[in-house]
Amino acid sequence: MTAGEKYRVDLLVETKLKGEDGLVVVHIENESYVQPSFPERIFIYFRRLLEKYRKHIVPISVFSYDPQRMICIYAPISVWPCG
């Protein structure tokens, strides 16, 4: 982690998925205006959450500005082998 940098996520929920063992962490980030640094920032959030919780992270971005107005769910990356 980078010393001195602080970030605060918009919404973070730890929940259980139907039919699955274990918990997942869902991170929801709302963007109401264009930020060129957003892709890098969402990656930094993902990495830090993964380091802290060591669980599957599901990042969801809600873009509420025109003309974007969409929801993106980034595919979670599994760091544990399947089996």
Contact map, one row per residue, 1 for C-alpha under 8 A:
11100000000000000000000000000000000000000000000100000000000000000000000000000000000
11111000000000000000000000000000000000000000000000000000000000000000000000000000000
11111000000000000000000000000000000000000000000000000000000000000000000000000000000
01111100000000000000000000000000000000000000000000000000000000000000000000000000000
01111110000000000000000000000000000000000000000000000000000000000000000000000000000
00011111000000000000000000000000000000000000000000000000000000000000000000000000000
00001111100000000000000000000000000000000000100000000000000000000000000000000000000
00000111110000000000000000000000000000000000000000000000000000000000000000000000000
00000011111100000000000000111000000000000000100000000000000000000000000000000000000
00000001111100000000000000111100000000000000000000000000000000000000000000000000000
00000000111110000000000000111000000000000000000000000000000000000000000000000000000
00000000111111000000000011110000000000000000000000000000000000000000000000000000000
00000000001111100000000011100000000000000000000000000000000000000000000000000000000
00000000000111110000001111000000000000000000000000000000000000000000000000000000000
00000000000011111000001111000000000000000000000000000000000000000000000000000000000
00000000000001111101111100000000000000000000000000000000000000000000000000000000000
00000000000000111111101100000000000000000000000000000000000000000000000000000000000
00000000000000011111000000000000000000000000000000000000000000000000000000000000000
00000000000000001111100000000000000000000000000000000000000000000000000000000000000
00000000000000011111110000000000000000000000000000000000000000000000000000000000000
00000000000000011011111000000000000000000000000000000000000000000000000000000000000
00000000000000010001111100000000000000000000000000000000000000000000000000000000000
00000000000001111000111110000000000000000000000000000011000000000000000000000000000
00000000000001111000011111000000000000000000000000000011110000000000000000000000000
00000000000111100000001111100000000000000000000000001011110000000000000000000000000
00000000000111100000000111110000000000000000000000000000111100000000000000000000000
00000000111110000000000011111000000000000000000000000000111100000000000000000000000
00000000111100000000000001111100000000000000000000000000001111000000000000000000000
00000000111000000000000000111110000000000000000000000000001111000000000000000000000
00000000010000000000000000011111000000000000000000000000000011110000000000000000000
00000000000000000000000000001111110000000000000000000000000011111000000000000000000
00000000000000000000000000000111110000000000000000000000000000111000000000000000000
00000000000000000000000000000011111000000000000000000000000000111000000000000000000
00000000000000000000000000000011111100000000000000000000000000001000000000000000000
00000000000000000000000000000000111111000000000000000000000000000000000000000000000
00000000000000000000000000000000011111100000000000000000000000000000000000000000000
00000000000000000000000000000000001111111000000000000000000000000000000000000000000
00000000000000000000000000000000001111111100000000000000000000000000000000000000000
00000000000000000000000000000000000111111110000000000000000000000000000000000000000
00000000000000000000000000000000000011111111000000000000000000000000000000000000000
00000000000000000000000000000000000011111111100000000000000000000000000000000000000
00000000000000000000000000000000000001111111110000000000001000000000000000000000000
00000000000000000000000000000000000000111111111000000000000000000000000000000000000
00000000000000000000000000000000000000011111111100000000000000000000000000000000000
00000010100000000000000000000000000000001111111110000000000000000000000000000000000
00000000000000000000000000000000000000000111111111000000101000000000000000000000000
00000000000000000000000000000000000000000011111111100000000000000000000000000000000
10000000000000000000000000000000000000000001111111110000000000000000000000000000000
00000000000000000000000000000000000000000000111111111100100000000000000000000000000
00000000000000000000000000000000000000000000011111111111100000000000000000000000000
00000000000000000000000000000000000000000000001111111100000000000000000000000000000
00000000000000000000000000000000000000000000000111111100000000000000000000000000000
00000000000000000000000010000000000000000000000011111110000000000000000000000000000
00000000000000000000000000000000000000000000000011111111000000000000000000000000000
00000000000000000000001110000000000000000000000001001111100000000000000000000000000
00000000000000000000001110000000000000000000000001000111110000000000000000011100000
00000000000000000000000111100000000000000000010011000011111000000000000000011000000
00000000000000000000000111100000000000000000000000000001111100000000000011110000000
00000000000000000000000001111000000000000100010000000000111110000000000011110000000
00000000000000000000000001111000000000000000000000000000011111000000001111000000000
00000000000000000000000000011110000000000000000000000000001111100000001111000000000
00000000000000000000000000011110000000000000000000000000000111110000111100000000000
00000000000000000000000000000111100000000000000000000000000011111001111100000000000
00000000000000000000000000000111100000000000000000000000000001111101110000000000000
00000000000000000000000000000011110000000000000000000000000000111111100000000000000
00000000000000000000000000000000000000000000000000000000000000011111100000000000000
00000000000000000000000000000000000000000000000000000000000000001111100000000000000
00000000000000000000000000000000000000000000000000000000000000111111110000000000000
00000000000000000000000000000000000000000000000000000000000001111111111000000000000
00000000000000000000000000000000000000000000000000000000000001110001111100000000000
00000000000000000000000000000000000000000000000000000000000111100000111110000000000
00000000000000000000000000000000000000000000000000000000000111100000011111000000000
00000000000000000000000000000000000000000000000000000000011110000000001111100000000
00000000000000000000000000000000000000000000000000000000011110000000000111110000000
00000000000000000000000000000000000000000000000000000000011000000000000011111000000
00000000000000000000000000000000000000000000000000000001111000000000000001111100000
00000000000000000000000000000000000000000000000000000001100000000000000000111110000
00000000000000000000000000000000000000000000000000000001000000000000000000011111100
00000000000000000000000000000000000000000000000000000000000000000000000000001111100
00000000000000000000000000000000000000000000000000000000000000000000000000000111110
00000000000000000000000000000000000000000000000000000000000000000000000000000111111
00000000000000000000000000000000000000000000000000000000000000000000000000000001111
00000000000000000000000000000000000000000000000000000000000000000000000000000000111
